[in-house]
Structure formats: structure tokens, C-alpha cells
């Protein structure tokens, strides 16, 4: 079962100004998953799923959300440890968990089936929805994404679950810099 939790934050106020609504759905472990909704309430909605180290605001231009919202309901979800959704202390972030969290948002909003658009990590979550919850998934558009680590650089596969891994000289140019992180935060 899921329940709404009201919020009062600058981000929520900004969402209201753009004509959307925001809130939290409770996942099956009572973790609060942040979402925003836009557009009309009827028809099959589109669910927008951001990439890693992103949020709704940094992943989806307001014009993109507005364009979709002209003709359909838009639901944007912030995954564990991203944006307004807190991390689960000591619990890993997995595609399976993020797909289940996304389903919890759909349950909370009373959505039986949706189309999914995800970028990078969000694309993998979209694919995860089709695998884990096919009855809830009408269409999937996964942009620049994979669901398995086959074909990834072996060092990236090693590094993802191990934050203490020191990247090699060959990998360093491919990784975000401290300046990148500061820019994203700003």
C-alpha cells in the first residue's frame, strides 16, 4: 500500500508555478519516492525517468514536459538518492529496486498502465519496468541505455559497486570531474 505525504519546499512551489503537482509515494519498504505530474488526467500517461546523478529538473527541459503535457498526463519520478528522493541507508541502488519504486508511484497515482521514456539509468529503469511489471508497461523508449553490464568497460563494471576503486589513467578522461559535479549542483 502507498500513501501521499505532502511537502513544502522551494522545488514543490516551483512545480506548482509550472502547472504541475508534486508529492511522495511510499514504496513497499516505506521509502518515500518523489514524483511530479503535469497535464491532463485521462488517457495513458508517459513516465519520464532521469539518468544517473540527475533529477527531474536537470534531466528534462521544461519545454519537453510542457510539450508532452499538452496532450497527455506526464509523470516524472526521482529515483533513490536522486533529487528529492533520499537514499536508503546502506541499501544498494539497483535497477530492480528502481523499477519497483516506479511501480509504487503508479500504484499511488492509480495508473494501471503507462508509456515510459528514460535516459541512461532511466532507460534501464524503463526496461526494468517492462521485465518486472509488463502488465503496467505499454511502450518503452530507452535513450542511451543498457540493462546489463555486458559490453561495458570491465573497469567501469568493477568501479560501479566499489566507490573506493581508484580509476586507471585510461578511465580518468571518461569520468566526470569535480568541476562537472559543481556545475551540475549549481
C-alpha positions as CSV (number, residue, x, y, z in Angstrom):
1,X,0.0,0.0,0.0
2,X,1.2,3.5,-0.7
3,X,0.2,6.9,0.7
4,X,0.8,10.5,-0.1
5,X,3.0,12.7,2.0
6,X,2.6,16.5,1.5
7,X,5.8,18.6,1.0
8,X,6.6,22.2,1.4
9,X,9.8,23.0,-0.3
10,X,11.0,25.6,-2.9
11,X,11.1,22.8,-5.5
12,X,7.4,22.0,-4.8
13,X,6.5,25.6,-5.1
14,X,8.3,25.9,-8.4
15,X,6.5,22.9,-9.7
16,X,3.1,24.4,-8.8
17,X,4.1,27.6,-10.7
18,X,4.7,25.5,-13.9
19,X,1.3,24.0,-13.6
20,X,2.3,20.6,-12.1
21,X,1.8,18.9,-8.8
22,X,4.4,17.1,-6.7
23,X,4.3,14.6,-3.9
24,X,5.8,11.4,-2.5
25,X,4.6,7.8,-2.8
26,X,5.6,5.1,-0.3
27,X,7.4,2.1,-1.7
28,X,6.8,-1.3,-0.2
29,X,9.6,-0.7,2.3
30,X,8.1,2.7,3.3
31,X,10.8,4.6,1.4
32,X,9.4,8.0,0.1
33,X,9.7,8.3,-3.7
34,X,9.3,11.8,-5.1
35,X,7.3,12.5,-8.3
36,X,5.8,15.3,-10.3
37,X,2.7,15.2,-12.5
38,X,1.7,17.5,-15.3
39,X,-1.1,17.7,-18.0
40,X,-4.5,16.1,-18.2
41,X,-5.6,13.2,-16.1
42,X,-7.2,11.0,-18.8
43,X,-5.5,8.6,-21.2
44,X,-2.3,6.6,-20.9
45,X,0.4,8.7,-19.2
46,X,4.0,9.0,-20.1
47,X,6.5,8.4,-17.2
48,X,9.8,10.3,-17.5
49,X,12.8,8.6,-15.8
50,X,16.0,10.6,-15.4
51,X,19.6,9.5,-15.8
52,X,22.1,8.8,-13.1
53,X,23.3,11.8,-11.0
54,X,20.3,13.8,-12.3
55,X,16.9,14.9,-11.2
56,X,13.7,15.8,-13.0
57,X,14.8,19.4,-13.3
58,X,18.3,18.7,-14.6
59,X,17.2,15.8,-16.9
60,X,14.1,17.1,-18.6
61,X,13.8,20.6,-20.1
62,X,10.6,22.4,-19.1
63,X,9.7,22.7,-22.8
64,X,9.8,18.9,-23.1
65,X,7.5,18.4,-20.2
66,X,5.2,21.1,-21.5
67,X,5.0,19.6,-24.9
68,X,4.1,16.2,-23.6
69,X,1.6,17.7,-21.1
70,X,-0.4,19.4,-24.0
71,X,-1.8,16.0,-25.0
72,X,-1.3,13.7,-22.1
73,X,-0.5,13.2,-18.4
74,X,3.2,13.3,-17.6
75,X,4.6,11.7,-14.5
76,X,8.3,12.3,-13.7
77,X,9.9,10.2,-10.9
78,X,13.1,10.9,-8.9
79,X,14.9,7.6,-8.1
80,X,16.6,6.6,-4.8
81,X,19.4,9.0,-3.9
82,X,18.5,11.4,-6.7
83,X,16.9,14.8,-6.4
84,X,14.2,14.9,-3.7
85,X,14.3,11.1,-3.0
86,X,16.6,10.2,-0.2
87,X,19.0,7.3,-0.2
88,X,18.2,4.0,1.5
89,X,21.0,3.9,4.1
90,X,23.2,1.0,3.4
91,X,21.0,-0.5,0.8
92,X,22.2,-0.6,-2.8
93,X,20.6,1.2,-5.7
94,X,19.5,-1.5,-8.3
95,X,17.5,-1.4,-11.5
96,X,15.1,-3.8,-10.0
97,X,14.5,-1.7,-6.9
98,X,14.1,1.5,-9.0
99,X,11.5,-0.3,-11.2
100,X,9.6,-1.4,-8.1
101,X,9.8,2.2,-6.8
102,X,8.4,3.5,-10.1
103,X,5.6,0.9,-9.9
104,X,4.8,2.3,-6.3
105,X,4.4,5.7,-7.8
106,X,2.0,4.3,-10.4
107,X,0.1,2.5,-7.7
108,X,-0.1,5.7,-5.6
109,X,-1.5,7.7,-8.6
110,X,-3.9,4.9,-9.6
111,X,-2.2,4.4,-13.0
112,X,-2.9,1.0,-14.5
113,X,-0.5,1.2,-17.5
114,X,1.9,3.8,-18.8
115,X,4.4,4.6,-21.6
116,X,8.0,5.0,-20.3
117,X,10.7,7.3,-21.5
118,X,14.1,7.0,-19.8
119,X,17.6,8.4,-20.4
120,X,20.7,6.4,-19.5
121,X,19.9,5.0,-16.0
122,X,16.3,5.9,-16.5
123,X,16.3,3.9,-19.7
124,X,17.4,0.9,-17.8
125,X,14.6,1.5,-15.3
126,X,12.2,1.7,-18.2
127,X,13.5,-1.7,-19.5
128,X,13.2,-3.0,-15.9
129,X,9.5,-1.9,-15.8
130,X,8.9,-4.0,-19.0
131,X,10.7,-7.0,-17.5
132,X,9.4,-6.8,-13.9
133,X,6.0,-5.3,-14.5
134,X,4.9,-6.0,-18.1
135,X,1.2,-5.5,-17.3
136,X,2.0,-1.9,-16.3
137,X,4.1,-1.1,-19.4
138,X,2.6,-0.2,-22.7
139,X,5.7,1.2,-24.5
140,X,9.3,1.8,-23.6
141,X,11.7,4.3,-25.1
142,X,15.2,3.8,-23.6
143,X,17.6,6.5,-24.8
144,X,21.4,5.8,-24.5
145,X,20.8,2.9,-22.1
146,X,21.6,-0.6,-21.3
147,X,20.2,-3.0,-18.7
148,X,23.2,-5.4,-18.3
149,X,26.9,-4.7,-17.9
150,X,27.8,-6.9,-20.8
151,X,29.9,-4.8,-23.2
152,X,30.8,-2.1,-20.6
153,X,34.4,-1.4,-19.9
154,X,35.4,-4.0,-17.3
155,X,36.9,-1.3,-15.1
156,X,33.5,0.5,-15.0
157,X,31.8,-2.7,-14.1
158,X,34.3,-3.1,-11.2
159,X,34.0,0.5,-10.2
160,X,30.2,0.8,-10.0
161,X,29.7,-1.2,-6.8
162,X,33.0,-0.2,-5.3
163,X,33.3,3.5,-4.5
164,X,36.9,3.0,-3.2
165,X,38.2,1.9,-6.6
166,X,40.9,4.1,-7.9
167,X,40.3,4.6,-11.7
168,X,43.1,3.9,-14.1
169,X,44.8,6.6,-16.2
170,X,42.8,5.3,-19.2
171,X,39.5,5.7,-17.5
172,X,40.0,9.1,-15.8
173,X,39.3,11.2,-19.0
174,X,36.0,9.4,-19.4
175,X,34.7,10.2,-15.9
176,X,33.0,13.4,-14.7
177,X,35.4,15.9,-13.0
178,X,34.9,17.8,-9.7
179,X,34.1,20.9,-11.9
180,X,31.4,18.9,-13.7
181,X,29.8,17.9,-10.3
182,X,30.0,21.6,-9.1
183,X,28.3,22.7,-12.4
184,X,25.6,20.2,-12.1
185,X,24.9,21.2,-8.5
186,X,24.8,24.9,-9.4
